[in-house]
């Protein structure tokens, strides 16, 4: 492993590759067997590769805000099962609060931020 790391240059196509922004599905925050429980941050369901990025503070904060907004919406809609909330309405709440729900709309997804030639 040491030789592979030594041969790679940081920030290139070596062992530290840039990953495009991605979304975290709402279902990753739900808990099997519970109708009204959401988890956020390091507690969500995901594999170890995904966890390497969603464990970071900005992602944890966004998931916490999403979980809180979903709980509010469940109360407002009078649903007993958090999975039955209207996700379009939840996304509308995010939009009202200037939260990005489409990873392609994130500033890091823009071609110029990835150093592609021909980007304006």
C-alpha positions as CSV (number, residue, x, y, z in Angstrom):
1,X,0.0,0.0,0.0
2,X,2.8,2.4,0.8
3,X,4.2,2.2,-2.7
4,X,0.9,2.9,-4.3
5,X,0.5,6.0,-2.1
6,X,4.0,7.2,-2.8
7,X,3.5,6.7,-6.6
8,X,0.3,8.8,-6.6
9,X,0.2,12.5,-6.6
10,X,-2.3,14.2,-4.3
11,X,-5.2,15.8,-6.1
12,X,-4.8,13.9,-9.3
13,X,-6.1,10.5,-10.5
14,X,-4.1,8.9,-7.7
15,X,-5.5,7.6,-4.4
16,X,-7.3,10.9,-3.7
17,X,-9.8,11.2,-6.5
18,X,-12.3,14.0,-6.8
19,X,-15.9,12.7,-6.5
20,X,-18.8,14.4,-8.1
21,X,-21.6,15.7,-5.8
22,X,-24.3,13.2,-5.1
23,X,-27.6,13.0,-3.3
24,X,-28.4,11.1,-0.2
25,X,-31.8,9.3,-0.4
26,X,-34.4,10.1,2.2
27,X,-34.8,6.3,2.8
28,X,-31.2,6.2,4.1
29,X,-32.5,8.2,7.2
30,X,-35.4,5.9,7.9
31,X,-35.2,3.1,10.4
32,X,-36.7,-0.4,9.8
33,X,-39.5,-1.2,12.2
34,X,-40.1,2.4,13.3
35,X,-42.8,4.6,11.7
36,X,-41.7,7.9,13.2
37,X,-37.9,7.8,13.6
38,X,-35.3,9.4,11.4
39,X,-31.5,9.3,11.9
40,X,-29.0,11.7,10.5
41,X,-25.2,12.0,10.2
42,X,-23.1,9.1,10.9
43,X,-26.1,7.0,11.9
44,X,-27.7,6.7,8.4
45,X,-27.6,3.6,6.4
46,X,-24.8,3.4,3.8
47,X,-21.7,1.4,2.9
48,X,-18.2,2.3,4.0
49,X,-17.3,4.0,0.7
50,X,-20.3,6.4,1.0
51,X,-19.7,6.9,4.7
52,X,-16.2,8.2,3.9
53,X,-17.9,11.4,2.6
54,X,-21.3,11.6,4.3
55,X,-19.7,11.5,7.8
56,X,-18.3,15.0,7.2
57,X,-19.8,17.9,9.2
58,X,-21.5,19.8,6.2
59,X,-23.3,16.6,5.1
60,X,-24.3,15.8,8.7
61,X,-25.7,19.3,9.1
62,X,-27.7,19.1,5.9
63,X,-29.1,15.7,7.0
64,X,-30.1,17.1,10.4
65,X,-31.9,19.9,8.7
66,X,-33.6,17.5,6.3
67,X,-34.7,15.3,9.2
68,X,-36.0,18.2,11.2
69,X,-37.9,19.5,8.1
70,X,-39.3,16.1,7.5
71,X,-40.5,15.8,11.1
72,X,-42.2,19.2,10.8
73,X,-43.9,18.2,7.6
74,X,-45.1,14.9,9.1
75,X,-46.7,16.8,11.9
76,X,-48.2,19.3,9.6
77,X,-49.6,16.6,7.3
78,X,-50.8,14.5,10.2
79,X,-49.1,11.4,9.1
80,X,-48.0,8.7,11.5
81,X,-45.4,7.1,9.2
82,X,-42.6,9.4,8.3
83,X,-42.2,7.5,5.0
84,X,-45.6,8.8,3.8
85,X,-44.7,12.5,3.8
86,X,-44.9,14.2,0.4
87,X,-41.3,14.4,-0.8
88,X,-42.1,17.1,-3.3
89,X,-43.4,19.3,-0.5
90,X,-40.2,18.5,1.5
91,X,-38.1,19.6,-1.4
92,X,-40.1,22.8,-1.6
93,X,-39.2,23.5,2.0
94,X,-35.6,23.0,1.1
95,X,-35.9,25.4,-1.9
96,X,-37.5,28.0,0.4
97,X,-34.4,27.8,2.6
98,X,-31.9,27.9,-0.3
99,X,-30.9,24.3,0.1
100,X,-29.6,22.4,-2.9
101,X,-31.4,19.1,-3.5
102,X,-30.0,18.4,-7.0
103,X,-26.3,17.5,-6.8
104,X,-25.9,18.7,-10.4
105,X,-26.9,22.2,-9.3
106,X,-24.1,22.3,-6.7
107,X,-21.3,24.8,-7.6
108,X,-18.7,22.0,-7.4
109,X,-20.4,20.2,-10.3
110,X,-19.7,23.1,-12.7
111,X,-17.2,22.2,-15.4
112,X,-15.0,25.1,-14.6
113,X,-14.6,24.0,-11.0
114,X,-13.2,20.7,-12.3
115,X,-10.7,22.4,-14.5
116,X,-12.1,21.2,-17.8
117,X,-10.8,22.9,-20.9
118,X,-13.3,25.1,-22.7
119,X,-15.3,26.0,-19.6
120,X,-16.2,29.7,-19.4
